[in-house]
Amino acid sequence: MSRAENAVREIHRMDCAASQDQWANRLHPLVKFLLTVYYIALTVSFSKYDVIGICGMVIYPLVMFLLSELSFSDCLRRLKLVLPLVCVVGILNPFLDHTTIELGGIEMSAGVLSMLTLICKGVFSLLASYLLIATTSIDQLCYAFRLLHMPKILMTQILLTYRYITVLLEEVSRMMQAYALRAPNQKGIHITAWGSLTGQLLLRSVDRANVVYESMVLRGHRGSFAYIGEKTRLRAQDIAFFAVWLTVLTLFRKYPVFILIGNLTGGLFT
């Protein structure tokens, strides 16, 4: 199976996961989107040496993975190309920052602390984004964007771009399969065929896009996004979910919860 076919299957699997009838999937998409944006904003707002404080932000993805019944191993597998890049971003910090900082009575390199903090920021933000995508379909996200009064042309562009990614990958898979049948003993695509295959991919993608657009027009498309799913209103549990997490995340951002818990437990056992 080619990489393009694997990518198409992963997109379909994510769509199936987002359409499941789970508790997290039934939450209002606007609540999940706003909460994800707020969580990412709080996560990246930590100072570059506050590694203990940012570790407390793991509570949101940890609890959400349990509530949504998503597989953490599947998450790591799907993000295996992005997570190493996030971890490599701060790998030079220990070599550039040679100052020392006292943390819990132990002197540590400031470069190592900033590297760990940067890695935590990237990993936690990726996990929160994955949770949003895995529990919310693209139609529900666009519906949330419409409730936020996003410009219709931008919202439609996001939706169509997501839809056409599958079309483009399917055309790539067909062309790769046809090339492999004509050159069975060759590994990869020869450099002399790159130009012609790219041109053919463009032409075939345009033809498929025209067919898709004509089908959309026949089904009533008039140039703007029309959500045909269930237009759910904000329920009491949606508001309670948002308020509880808003409070918890704000407290974890404002106070060093782990240090406070450690001091409290240490005082109880002494």
Secondary structure as GFF3:
##gff-version 3
##sequence-region A 1 270
A	DSSP	alpha_helix	3	18	.	.	.	ID=ss1
A	DSSP	alpha_helix	29	44	.	.	.	ID=ss2
A	DSSP	alpha_helix	51	55	.	.	.	ID=ss3
A	DSSP	three_ten_helix	56	58	.	.	.	ID=ss4
A	DSSP	alpha_helix	59	68	.	.	.	ID=ss5
A	DSSP	alpha_helix	72	78	.	.	.	ID=ss6
A	DSSP	alpha_helix	83	89	.	.	.	ID=ss7
A	DSSP	alpha_helix	93	96	.	.	.	ID=ss8
A	DSSP	beta_strand	100	103	.	.	.	ID=ss9
A	DSSP	beta_strand	106	109	.	.	.	ID=ss10
A	DSSP	alpha_helix	110	135	.	.	.	ID=ss11
A	DSSP	alpha_helix	138	147	.	.	.	ID=ss12
A	DSSP	alpha_helix	152	182	.	.	.	ID=ss13
A	DSSP	three_ten_helix	191	193	.	.	.	ID=ss14
A	DSSP	alpha_helix	194	218	.	.	.	ID=ss15
A	DSSP	alpha_helix	236	254	.	.	.	ID=ss16
A	DSSP	alpha_helix	257	268	.	.	.	ID=ss17
###
